[in-house]
Amino acid sequence: MFTNDRTKMRKVFTDAWRKHQDKQPMEPLEQVIANILEQHPEYHQLMKDPQAALDKDFTPEGGQSNPFLHMSMHIAIQEQLSTNRPAGITGLYQQMMLQIGDPHEAEHQIMECLGQMLWEAQRENRMPDETAYLASLKALLH
């Protein structure tokens, strides 16, 4: 899945959805993708037309968010939670779960902070600031 080729990366998602729909055996990452897609019915129509999904540009100017970026961020967050990296994120997630009660919504709130951290790192041409990331997650807790 780790590639700079947009089409190849997107194909991992469309193939996983097709296998899920056809009840075919899937690799662990494909299962993760299918689970994320199950929680996003708004992407199901796009996944039904793989060629359109592979070729489509999603632009903020067009009022569109990129579903592949969104799903990739879910994967990144789930990986962070499974490894507790940055250290402490799993505990913060558990606190968020107590507060929110919905794992998917908790991931969406984390996603906002993750996106901000990555955007700042890219803008300033530096490594992502995990300390600031964790602080932004703590700020979400009431």
C-alpha positions as CSV (number, residue, x, y, z in Angstrom):
1,M,0.0,0.0,0.0
2,F,2.9,2.3,0.5
3,T,3.4,4.0,-2.9
4,N,3.5,7.4,-4.5
5,D,1.3,6.1,-7.3
6,R,-2.2,7.4,-6.6
7,T,-3.9,4.8,-8.8
8,K,-2.2,1.9,-7.1
9,M,-3.0,3.2,-3.7
10,R,-6.6,3.7,-4.5
11,K,-6.8,0.3,-6.1
12,V,-6.0,-1.3,-2.7
13,F,-9.2,0.3,-1.4
14,T,-11.4,-0.5,-4.4
15,D,-10.1,-4.1,-4.5
16,A,-10.7,-4.5,-0.7
17,W,-14.3,-3.4,-1.1
18,R,-14.9,-5.7,-4.1
19,K,-13.5,-8.6,-2.2
20,H,-15.7,-7.7,0.8
21,Q,-18.8,-7.5,-1.3
22,D,-18.0,-10.8,-3.0
23,K,-17.2,-12.4,0.3
24,Q,-13.7,-13.4,-0.9
25,P,-10.8,-14.0,1.4
26,M,-9.0,-10.8,2.4
27,E,-5.6,-9.8,3.7
28,P,-5.6,-8.2,7.2
29,L,-5.2,-4.7,5.7
30,E,-8.0,-5.3,3.3
31,Q,-10.2,-6.3,6.3
32,V,-9.3,-3.0,8.0
33,I,-10.3,-1.1,4.8
34,A,-13.5,-3.0,4.5
35,N,-14.4,-2.2,8.1
36,I,-13.7,1.4,7.6
37,L,-15.8,1.5,4.4
38,E,-18.7,-0.2,6.2
39,Q,-18.7,2.8,8.5
40,H,-18.8,5.2,5.6
41,P,-21.9,4.4,3.4
42,E,-21.4,7.7,1.7
43,Y,-18.4,6.1,-0.1
44,H,-20.1,2.9,-1.2
45,Q,-21.4,4.3,-4.5
46,L,-17.9,5.5,-5.4
47,M,-16.4,2.1,-4.6
48,K,-19.0,0.5,-7.0
49,D,-17.3,2.2,-9.9
50,P,-13.6,1.5,-9.4
51,Q,-12.4,3.2,-12.6
52,A,-14.2,6.4,-11.7
53,A,-12.8,6.2,-8.1
54,L,-9.3,5.7,-9.4
55,D,-9.4,8.7,-11.8
56,K,-11.4,11.2,-9.8
57,D,-9.8,14.4,-8.5
58,F,-11.2,15.5,-5.2
59,T,-10.7,19.2,-4.7
60,P,-11.5,21.5,-1.8
61,E,-12.4,24.2,-4.4
62,G,-15.1,21.8,-5.6
63,G,-16.3,21.3,-2.0
64,Q,-15.1,17.7,-2.0
65,S,-13.1,15.9,0.6
66,N,-10.9,13.1,-0.5
67,P,-12.4,9.8,0.7
68,F,-9.1,8.0,0.1
69,L,-7.3,10.4,2.4
70,H,-10.1,10.1,4.9
71,M,-9.9,6.3,5.0
72,S,-6.1,6.4,5.1
73,M,-6.3,8.7,8.1
74,H,-8.6,6.1,9.8
75,I,-5.9,3.5,9.1
76,A,-3.2,5.7,10.5
77,I,-5.1,6.4,13.7
78,Q,-5.9,2.7,14.2
79,E,-2.2,1.9,13.8
80,Q,-1.3,4.6,16.3
81,L,-3.8,3.2,18.8
82,S,-2.6,-0.4,18.3
83,T,1.0,0.6,18.9
84,N,0.3,3.5,21.4
85,R,2.5,5.8,19.3
86,P,2.8,8.5,20.1
87,A,3.0,7.3,23.7
88,G,-0.2,8.1,25.5
89,I,-2.5,8.2,22.5
90,T,-4.3,5.0,23.5
91,G,-5.1,6.3,27.0
92,L,-6.4,9.6,25.5
93,Y,-8.5,7.6,23.0
94,Q,-10.0,5.6,25.9
95,Q,-10.9,8.8,27.7
96,M,-12.5,10.1,24.5
97,M,-14.5,6.9,24.2
98,L,-15.8,7.4,27.8
99,Q,-16.8,10.9,26.8
100,I,-18.1,10.3,23.3
101,G,-19.2,6.7,23.4
102,D,-18.6,6.1,19.7
103,P,-15.3,4.7,18.4
104,H,-15.9,6.1,14.9
105,E,-16.7,9.6,16.1
106,A,-13.7,9.5,18.4
107,E,-11.5,8.6,15.4
108,H,-13.0,11.6,13.5
109,Q,-12.1,13.9,16.4
110,I,-8.5,12.5,16.5
111,M,-8.4,12.9,12.7
112,E,-8.8,16.7,13.0
113,C,-5.8,16.9,15.3
114,L,-3.8,14.5,13.2
115,G,-4.5,16.5,10.0
116,Q,-3.6,19.8,11.7
117,M,-0.3,18.3,12.9
118,L,0.6,16.9,9.5
119,W,-0.4,20.2,7.7
120,E,1.8,22.2,10.1
121,A,4.8,19.9,9.6
122,Q,4.4,20.0,5.9
123,R,4.0,23.8,5.8
124,E,7.1,24.3,8.1
125,N,9.1,21.5,6.4
126,R,9.7,19.7,9.7
127,M,8.9,16.5,11.4
128,P,5.4,16.2,12.9
129,D,5.2,17.5,16.5
130,E,3.8,14.6,18.5
131,T,3.8,16.7,21.8
132,A,1.6,19.3,20.2
133,Y,-0.6,16.5,18.7
134,L,-1.1,14.9,22.1
135,A,-1.8,18.3,23.6
136,S,-4.5,19.0,21.0
137,L,-6.1,15.6,21.8
138,K,-6.1,16.4,25.5
139,A,-7.8,19.7,24.7
140,L,-10.7,17.8,23.3
141,L,-11.4,16.2,26.6
142,H,-13.9,18.0,28.9
